[in-house]
Amino acid sequence: SKTKKMLARSSRRSVALCAVQWHAGAFAQSAQCSLTRVRVRPGSDDNVRIRAPLWHVGQRRLLSSPKRPAEQDEAGGGEKAQPSDKYQTIKMMAGIALGASALGAFFNIRAYERRRRREEEHGGGAEGQVKLLKGAATGKPLLGGEYTLVNQDGKVMRNTDFHGTWAFLYFGFTYCPDICPNELTRLQEILSILDKENKGKEVTPVFITIDPQRDGPAQLKDYLSDWHPRLIGLTGSPSQIDDACKKFRVYANKAVLGDDPNDYLIDHSVMFYLVDPSGEFVDYYGGNLTPTQIASRISESIDSFQS
């Protein structure tokens, strides 16, 4: 009969839709629970009704080829397409897409939070970066190298002049309104802790300017006189400073504040660098570490180097 033929045709189409429905998963499940309509089975008693999810109705209309009016009459019932079916299907597919996007964003946020917690646990230094790697890992970031600059007394100094001592470097500028003074205060606290452990004299603090245009030797000497007495200031030509910054991958970006080209600030990375007595880079320390934690790491590096 015509009814059996239609049911058989519907069964074959349902098999073809299994893969699509399976991938839709939880999103299709929620859509099927809320989006249903009641229709009369063609060729049957009016009291026999079928409650069919709009998912199946919409998918059948999308995947099947449109029938000519004559074919619809032959199939019996002359059922006309409901305009709402198409819009309900579009809404359902949009809901699935939005749900998938939300799920992806959720997992990305979870992954970011896990990495951030691991970085905080390991301190964000070179050792911490190695620990974050899965499996065995060796080596350190390729930081440091040769440089030639001028100190606050006008004397030429090279990186080799710090061989035999632990160089503790910081890159900043004397016109910095807040960040550099805060970091130099932290530097003094670190050196004070090391002095109590009788290791402070083995560490040479070095302030390298990233503003050679305004920070000449005289400016450095006047500025650094308010800080630690062992602090060495280094400056040089723009090309020399740029070369030293590249060796330690220091970020610096000038922002002019007004019409005066000399009225500007410099946005820069905030980091301490430790170089051992042989001139090899050892570690770096960010703002997430306290002075006590940094001093402890430096102390451990000194002990391991001597052993």
N, C-alpha and C positions, 0 to 999 in steps of 0.2 A: 504494500500500500504506500501511498504518498507519505504518510506519517513515518513509517519505518525507514523509507529512503532518507528522509530528512534527519532522523535520529542517527542513522549510519553515517551520513555525511558529517554531522556534527561530531561524532565520535572520532572520525579520522582527523578532523581539524583540531580536536582537543589534544590528540597525541602530538601533533606538530607544535602545540603551544607549551608542552611540558617543560622544555628547556628554559623558555622565557619565564614561565611562572616560577621555576625553581630558583633562578638567579634573582628574581625580584625579592624572594625571601620574606623577611619580616615586614618590609614596606608594603608589598602586595597583600600580605595577610591583613594588615590594618585597613587597607583600602577596601578589601572584600567584605570586612565586617560592617562597614558603614555605608558603602555604596551598592545598593541592590535595588532591583525593581521587579515587579510582578508582571508576568505576561501570560497570556493564554496559549496553551499548546495548540498549534494549528491542527484543524481537523478533529478536535476532541471536544468533549462536553465542556460547556462554559464554566461548570463548577470545578473542573480540574485545572488547577493553576500551578505554575512552576515558578519558584523563587530563584532567580539566576543572578549571580554577581555581575555587575556592570563590566568587571574586568573581562569576563568571557565574551559578553555581548560586544564590547568595544573592539577587542582583539579580533573577533570573528569578522566584524565589519571591515577592519583595517586589512586583514590578510586575504579575505575572499575577494574575488573579482565582482564588480557590480553586475547585478542581473538586469536584463531588459524587462520592461513591464510584462511582456508576454510570458517570460519564464516565471516571474513571480506569480502570475495567475495560475500557471500550470502547477506550481508547487503547492498551491492551495492556500487559502487564507489571505492572499494579497497583502501581506504585512508591509507596511510602509516604515521607512527608517525614521526613528525619532531624532529630531535635531539635538536633543539634550544628550544623547549617547556620545556624540563626538566630543562635546565640551567636557563631559564627565571624564572621558578617557584622557583628554589633554590635561585636565586638572590632576588626575591620578599620576600620570607620567611626570608631571612637574613636581609633584610631592615626592616621588621616588628620587628624582634628581637632587632635590634639596636635601632629602634625608641622607643620601650618599655623600654629598658635600659636607654636611654637618659631621658625619661619622669620620670622614678623612681629617677634618680640622681637629676633631677631638683627639685622634691618635697622634697628630703632629704636635699638639700642645703637650700631650703626655710625654712624648719623646724629648721635647725641649726642656721640660721641667726635670726629667731624669738627668739629662746632661748638665743642666745648671747645678743640680745638687752635687753631682760628682765633681764638678769644677770647684765648688765651694769646699768640699771635703779635702781635695788635694791642693787647694791654695792657688790654683791658676798659674803656677810657675812652670819652669821647664820640666821639672820632675813630675809635676801634676799632669802635664800634657802627655808625657810618656806613659803614665799609669792609666790614662784614659784609653789608650790604644788596646785593642783586643789582641791577645797573644803576646809572644815575646817581642820586645822592642829595645833597640839600643840607640845611643847617640843623643845629641842635643840639637836645638835649633841653631842654624848657621848664623850666629850673631857675632859681632865684634870684628876686629881687623886693625889694619894699620891706619894711623891718622897723625897729622901734624898740626898743632894749634899753638896759641900763645896764652900764657897764664896772666893773672892780674898784675904781675910785676913787669910784664912786657917780655918775658923770657920764652923762647921757643921750647915747646915740650912735645914729645912724641909718645905714642903708646908704650914704647919700650922703656921710657923713663919710670913707668910704674911697675916694671918687672921686679920681683923680689918682695912685693907687697900685694895685699888684696885691694884692688881698685873697686870702689863702691860708687857707681856713676848715677847721675841724675841729669836729665835734659830739661831745661826750662828757660826763663828769661826774667830779667830784673824788674820789668814793668808789669809783670803778672800780678793782678790785683788780689787773688785769693788762693788759687791752687798751689802755686809754687811756695808761698809762705807756709801753707799747711804741710806740704811735703817736706820742706826743710826743717820744720818743727819735728816731724816724725823721724827725720834723719838724725837729729840731735838725740832723740830718745833712744834710737837704735844704738848709736855710738855709746851713749851712757850705759846701757845694759851690757854692751861688750866690754866697756872699761871695767865694770864690776867683776867680769870674768877674766880679767887680765888679757883680753884679746883685742881690745880697742886699738892699741898701738900698731897692730898688724894690718889694720884696715885704713886705707886712705880715701876719704870722701872727695868726690870730684863733681863740680857743677859745670856742665857744658851748656853754654847759651845756644838758643835756637834763633836769636835775634842779633846777628852780628852788626846790623845797621846802627843800633843804638847801644849795644852792650860792648863797648871797647874795654881795654884793660883797666882804665881809671874808673869807669862805671862799675865794673865787676868788683874792684877792690873796695870801693865805698860800700857797695851793697852787701858783700859777703863779710864785711867787718862786724856786722851785727849778728852773725851766726857762728857756727863752730870754728874755733881757731885753727883747726887742721884742714879746713875746707879749701880746696884748690879750685879756682875758677879758670875756665878755658874759653877762649874766643878765637876768632880768625876771620878770614875773608868769607863772603857768602858761599863760594864754591867749596872751601874747606869745611865749613859747617855742614853744608849739604851732603858732602861725602861722609862725614862722621855720622850724620843722622841716618843715612842709607845703610851704613855698616851695622847699625843697631836697630834698623827698621823703625825709626822714630817718625811718627806722624806729626806734621806741623802745617797749619793753614792760616795765612794772614787774613784778617778782616778789618778793612779801613772803616773808621767810625764816622768821619766827616770829610770836609773838603781838604783838610791838611793831610798830606800823604804820610806824615810822621805820627799821626794820631791813629793808632791801630792796636788791636789785640791779636794774639796768636792762639788759636785752638790747637792743642797738642796732646799727645799721649802722655799718660802719667804712670811712670814705671821706674823702678830701681833696677840696676844691672850689677851683677857681681862678676869680676874677672879675677882669676887666680894669679899667683906670683909668676907663673910661666907665660901669662898673657892669654890664656884660654878662657873663653866665656864659660861660666858655671851655671848661673841661674838668673831669673828675673822675678820681681815681686810687685804685684799690683796693689791697688787700694783695698782689696778684700782681706788683706792680711794686716794684723796689728803689729806695732813695733816689736812687741815681745816675740811674736811668731817669726818675724823676719830675722831678729837677732838670733833666735834659736837655730834657724836654718843656716845662717852664716857661720855660727859656731860649729855646727855639725860639718859643714864643708871644710872649715879649717882643720878640724880633728881628722877627717878622712884624708885630707891632702897630706898631712904630716905623717900619717901612718902608712 
